[in-house]
Amino acid sequence: MTELQDKKVFIQHLINKCLTEKRLCLSALRLDELHPIISGNKWFKLKYYLADAKKRNIKTISTIGGAYSNHIVAAAYAATLNGYKSTGIIRGERSNNLSATLLQAEEFGMKLIFVSRDEFNQPLILKEKYTDTDCYWINEGGYGILGAAGASEILNWIDESYTHIICACGTGTMMAGLIKAAKPNQHIIGISALKGYDHSNKINELLTEEEQQKKFTLFTEYHFGGYAKHPTLLIEFMKLVWQQYQLPTDIVYTSKLLYGVFDLIKKDYFPTDSKIMIIHSGGLQGNRSLPANSLPF
């Protein structure tokens, strides 16, 4: 995928009175501006899978996701962009009214297969049942060694002077990649979007023993009730972030990321003079599940 060779990623500096008083520098790497379809970290996480498929001369990409999956849309478009066919295995029964996300994936040529939620939670069985030697399998969210290898390149866009790099955590792939690339002075922090789930083991599976010794922390208390849950408090926070910074967030990942970061700042988690970089991982597909005009962006 060479479409982004000359693309410059926008770094947005977030300034408010609290940050000034605490002598903290807070910025956001706007990966959501990277590409209109393959949004944010998806470009990085898919990169080496697609290269591997090409090397193996496999012409069909198969992957899994939900009805509002950023990954599904990105994979569908990336497959088309690179001359592949694609299949998406979707959680839940097929609805008479497909989500805008799935309609878009179909527009990009993806064949959709719908499975029960119980079956969806057994990816190894799904892979065996719905793919063959002519299919290249990509785990949900791009989880895997090649996904983490791609995600590690995100740090190429960031000044090494940043002391804390913070991302939302779904499968743990991006966080693992950031840990791989982190410099000795950098602390990688993940904000989990899932309730009651510790990503530590999944992250460590993608790291060498040496990489596991690097500085990283996972916070699991900012899920707002669970994956894609969005109580009124979170929606109002998203509106406030937009009003103050013109920074769009989604109900699944980035809103909870931002909320967690600002809460940690209030609690004096970061030492004075820290330089903090938030990774805006892109993907606003989840917001499509909200009623019209729920958000100002």
C-alpha positions as CSV (number, residue, x, y, z in Angstrom):
1,M,0.0,0.0,0.0
2,T,1.8,3.1,-1.3
3,E,-1.0,5.6,-1.3
4,L,0.3,7.4,1.8
5,Q,4.0,7.9,0.8
6,D,3.7,11.7,0.8
7,K,1.0,12.1,3.4
8,K,1.8,14.2,6.4
9,V,0.1,13.3,9.7
10,F,-1.3,16.2,11.6
11,I,-0.3,16.6,15.2
12,Q,-2.8,18.7,17.2
13,H,-1.6,20.4,20.4
14,L,-4.3,20.5,23.1
15,I,-4.1,23.4,25.5
16,N,-6.1,24.3,28.6
17,K,-5.6,26.0,31.9
18,C,-5.2,22.7,33.8
19,L,-2.4,21.6,31.5
20,T,-0.6,24.9,31.8
21,E,-0.8,24.9,35.6
22,K,0.5,21.4,35.8
23,R,3.3,22.1,33.2
24,L,2.2,19.3,30.9
25,C,2.4,19.2,27.1
26,L,-0.5,17.2,25.6
27,S,-0.8,16.5,21.8
28,A,-2.8,14.2,19.6
29,L,-1.5,12.3,16.6
30,R,-4.4,12.6,14.2
31,L,-4.3,9.3,12.4
32,D,-8.0,9.8,11.7
33,E,-6.8,12.3,9.0
34,L,-4.5,9.7,7.4
35,H,-7.1,8.2,4.9
36,P,-10.8,8.7,4.5
37,I,-11.5,4.9,4.4
38,I,-8.6,3.0,5.9
39,S,-8.8,5.2,8.9
40,G,-6.1,5.6,11.5
41,N,-4.2,2.6,12.8
42,K,-6.0,0.3,10.3
43,W,-3.6,1.3,7.6
44,F,-0.6,0.3,9.7
45,K,-2.1,-3.0,11.1
46,L,-3.2,-4.2,7.6
47,K,0.1,-3.3,5.8
48,Y,2.1,-6.4,6.4
49,Y,-0.8,-8.8,6.1
50,L,-1.5,-7.6,2.6
51,A,2.2,-7.8,1.7
52,D,2.3,-11.3,3.0
53,A,-0.8,-12.3,1.0
54,K,0.8,-10.9,-2.1
55,K,4.0,-12.8,-1.4
56,R,2.0,-16.0,-1.1
57,N,0.0,-15.2,-4.2
58,I,-3.3,-15.4,-2.3
59,K,-6.1,-13.4,-3.9
60,T,-8.9,-13.4,-1.2
61,I,-8.7,-11.7,2.2
62,S,-10.9,-13.1,5.0
63,T,-11.5,-11.4,8.3
64,I,-14.1,-10.9,11.1
65,G,-15.8,-8.0,12.8
66,G,-19.1,-6.5,14.0
67,A,-21.8,-4.5,12.3
68,Y,-20.0,-1.2,13.0
69,S,-16.4,-2.4,12.6
70,N,-13.8,0.0,11.5
71,H,-11.6,-3.0,10.7
72,I,-14.2,-4.5,8.3
73,V,-14.6,-1.4,6.2
74,A,-10.8,-0.8,6.1
75,A,-10.1,-4.4,5.1
76,A,-12.7,-4.3,2.4
77,Y,-11.3,-1.1,0.9
78,A,-7.7,-2.2,1.3
79,A,-8.4,-5.4,-0.4
80,T,-10.0,-3.6,-3.4
81,L,-7.1,-1.1,-3.5
82,N,-4.6,-4.0,-3.8
83,G,-6.6,-6.1,-6.2
84,Y,-7.9,-8.8,-3.8
85,K,-11.3,-10.2,-3.2
86,S,-12.6,-10.0,0.4
87,T,-14.9,-11.9,2.8
88,G,-16.1,-10.5,6.1
89,I,-17.5,-12.8,8.8
90,I,-19.9,-10.7,10.8
91,R,-21.1,-11.1,14.3
92,G,-24.9,-11.7,14.6
93,E,-27.7,-12.5,12.2
94,R,-28.2,-10.6,9.0
95,S,-30.6,-7.7,9.5
96,N,-33.1,-6.6,6.9
97,N,-31.5,-3.1,7.3
98,L,-27.8,-3.5,7.2
99,S,-25.7,-0.9,9.0
100,A,-24.1,1.9,7.0
101,T,-20.8,0.3,7.8
102,L,-21.7,-3.1,6.3
103,L,-23.3,-1.5,3.3
104,Q,-20.1,0.4,2.6
105,A,-18.1,-2.8,3.0
106,E,-20.4,-4.5,0.4
107,E,-19.9,-1.5,-1.9
108,F,-16.1,-2.2,-1.8
109,G,-16.8,-5.7,-2.9
110,M,-16.7,-7.6,0.4
111,K,-18.8,-10.8,0.6
112,L,-20.5,-10.8,4.0
113,I,-21.2,-14.0,6.0
114,F,-23.3,-13.7,9.1
115,V,-22.8,-16.1,12.1
116,S,-24.3,-16.4,15.6
117,R,-22.5,-14.6,18.4
118,D,-21.6,-17.9,20.0
119,E,-20.0,-19.1,16.7
120,F,-18.3,-15.7,16.3
121,N,-16.5,-16.1,19.6
122,Q,-14.7,-19.2,18.3
123,P,-12.4,-17.7,15.6
124,L,-10.3,-20.9,15.1
125,I,-13.5,-22.7,14.1
126,L,-14.6,-19.8,11.9
127,K,-11.3,-19.9,10.1
128,E,-11.5,-23.6,9.5
129,K,-15.2,-23.5,8.4
130,Y,-15.3,-20.4,6.2
131,T,-11.8,-20.3,4.6
132,D,-9.6,-22.5,2.4
133,T,-6.2,-22.5,0.9
134,D,-7.2,-19.7,-1.4
135,C,-8.0,-17.3,1.5
136,Y,-5.7,-15.2,3.6
137,W,-7.0,-15.0,7.1
138,I,-6.7,-11.8,9.2
139,N,-7.8,-11.9,12.8
140,E,-10.3,-9.4,14.2
141,G,-8.7,-6.0,14.5
142,G,-5.6,-7.2,12.8
143,Y,-4.4,-8.9,15.9
144,G,-1.1,-10.8,15.4
145,I,2.6,-10.4,14.9
146,L,2.3,-8.7,11.5
147,G,-0.4,-6.4,12.8
148,A,1.9,-5.3,15.6
149,A,4.8,-4.9,13.3
150,G,2.8,-2.5,11.2
151,A,1.5,-0.6,14.3
152,S,5.1,-0.2,15.5
153,E,5.7,2.2,12.6
154,I,3.2,4.7,14.1
155,L,6.0,5.9,16.3
156,N,8.0,6.9,13.2
157,W,5.6,9.9,13.1
158,I,6.3,11.0,16.6
159,D,9.1,13.1,18.1
160,E,11.2,11.0,20.5
161,S,11.0,13.7,23.1
162,Y,7.5,12.5,24.0
163,T,7.6,10.7,27.4
164,H,4.1,9.1,27.4
165,I,2.4,7.6,24.4
166,I,-1.3,6.7,25.0
167,C,-3.7,4.7,22.9
168,A,-7.1,3.0,23.1
169,C,-7.0,-0.7,23.5
170,G,-9.3,-3.2,21.7
171,T,-7.4,-6.3,20.6
172,G,-4.1,-4.9,22.0
173,T,-2.4,-5.0,18.6
174,M,-1.6,-1.3,18.4
175,M,-0.4,-1.1,22.0
176,A,2.0,-4.1,21.4
177,G,3.3,-2.3,18.3
178,L,3.9,0.9,20.2
179,I,5.7,-1.0,22.9
180,K,8.0,-2.7,20.3
181,A,9.0,0.7,19.0
182,A,9.2,2.7,22.2
183,K,12.5,4.3,23.2
184,P,13.9,3.8,26.8
185,N,12.5,7.2,27.9
186,Q,9.0,6.5,26.7
187,H,6.1,5.0,28.7
188,I,3.3,3.3,26.7
189,I,-0.2,3.5,28.2
190,G,-3.3,1.7,27.0
191,I,-6.9,2.6,27.8
192,S,-9.1,-0.5,27.5
193,A,-12.4,-0.2,25.7
194,L,-13.6,-3.6,27.1
195,K,-15.2,-4.3,30.5
196,G,-13.7,-7.0,32.7
197,Y,-10.9,-7.9,30.2
198,D,-7.2,-7.6,30.8
199,H,-5.3,-7.4,27.5
200,S,-1.9,-8.1,29.2
201,N,-1.6,-11.7,28.1
202,K,-2.6,-11.0,24.5
203,I,-0.2,-8.0,24.3
204,N,2.7,-10.1,25.8
205,E,2.1,-12.8,23.2
206,L,3.1,-10.3,20.5
207,L,6.3,-9.1,22.4
208,T,9.7,-10.7,22.8
209,E,10.9,-11.2,26.4
210,E,13.1,-8.2,26.0
211,E,10.2,-6.0,24.8
212,Q,8.1,-7.2,27.8
213,Q,10.5,-5.4,30.1
214,K,9.8,-2.0,28.6
215,K,7.6,0.5,30.4
216,F,3.9,0.1,29.7
217,T,0.7,0.3,31.7
218,L,-2.9,-0.8,30.9
219,F,-5.9,1.0,32.5
220,T,-9.1,-1.0,32.5
221,E,-11.5,1.3,34.4
222,Y,-12.6,3.7,31.6
223,H,-14.9,1.3,29.6
224,F,-18.1,3.2,30.6
225,G,-20.0,-0.1,31.0
226,G,-18.5,-2.2,28.3
227,Y,-17.5,-2.3,24.6
228,A,-19.4,0.4,22.6
229,K,-21.4,1.4,25.7
230,H,-22.1,5.1,25.6
231,P,-24.0,6.6,28.6
232,T,-25.0,10.2,28.5
233,L,-21.9,11.3,30.4
234,L,-19.7,10.0,27.6
235,I,-21.8,11.6,24.8
236,E,-21.6,14.9,26.7
237,F,-17.9,14.5,27.0
238,M,-17.5,13.9,23.3
239,K,-19.5,17.1,22.6
240,L,-17.2,19.0,25.0
241,V,-14.0,17.7,23.4
242,W,-15.4,18.8,20.0
243,Q,-16.4,22.2,21.3
244,Q,-13.1,22.9,22.9
245,Y,-10.6,21.2,20.4
246,Q,-12.6,20.4,17.3
247,L,-11.4,16.8,17.9
248,P,-13.9,14.1,16.7
249,T,-14.1,11.0,18.8
250,D,-16.0,7.8,18.6
251,I,-18.2,6.0,21.2
252,V,-16.1,2.8,21.1
253,Y,-12.4,3.8,21.5
254,T,-11.2,7.4,21.3
255,S,-13.8,9.1,23.5
256,K,-12.9,6.7,26.3
257,L,-9.2,7.2,25.6
258,L,-9.6,11.0,25.9
259,Y,-11.7,10.7,29.0
260,G,-9.1,8.4,30.6
261,V,-6.2,10.8,29.8
262,F,-7.9,13.9,31.2
263,D,-8.9,11.9,34.3
264,L,-5.3,10.8,34.8
265,I,-4.2,14.4,34.4
266,K,-6.6,15.5,37.1
267,K,-5.3,12.8,39.4
268,D,-1.7,14.0,38.9
269,Y,-0.6,10.7,37.3
270,F,1.9,12.4,35.0
271,P,5.1,14.0,36.4
272,T,5.6,17.7,35.8
273,D,7.0,18.6,32.4
274,S,5.8,15.3,30.8
275,K,5.2,15.4,27.1
276,I,2.1,13.3,26.4
277,M,1.0,12.0,23.0
278,I,-2.4,10.6,22.4
279,I,-2.8,8.3,19.4
280,H,-6.1,9.1,17.7
281,S,-6.6,5.7,16.1
282,G,-9.3,6.9,13.7
283,G,-12.4,5.1,12.8
284,L,-15.7,6.7,13.6
285,Q,-17.9,3.9,12.4
286,G,-19.3,3.2,15.8
287,N,-21.0,6.7,15.8
288,R,-23.1,5.5,12.9
289,S,-25.2,3.5,15.4
290,L,-26.3,6.7,17.1
291,P,-29.6,8.5,16.3
292,A,-29.1,11.3,13.7
293,N,-27.7,14.6,15.1
294,S,-26.5,13.0,18.3
295,L,-23.1,14.6,17.8
296,P,-22.1,17.9,16.3
297,F,-19.5,16.4,13.9
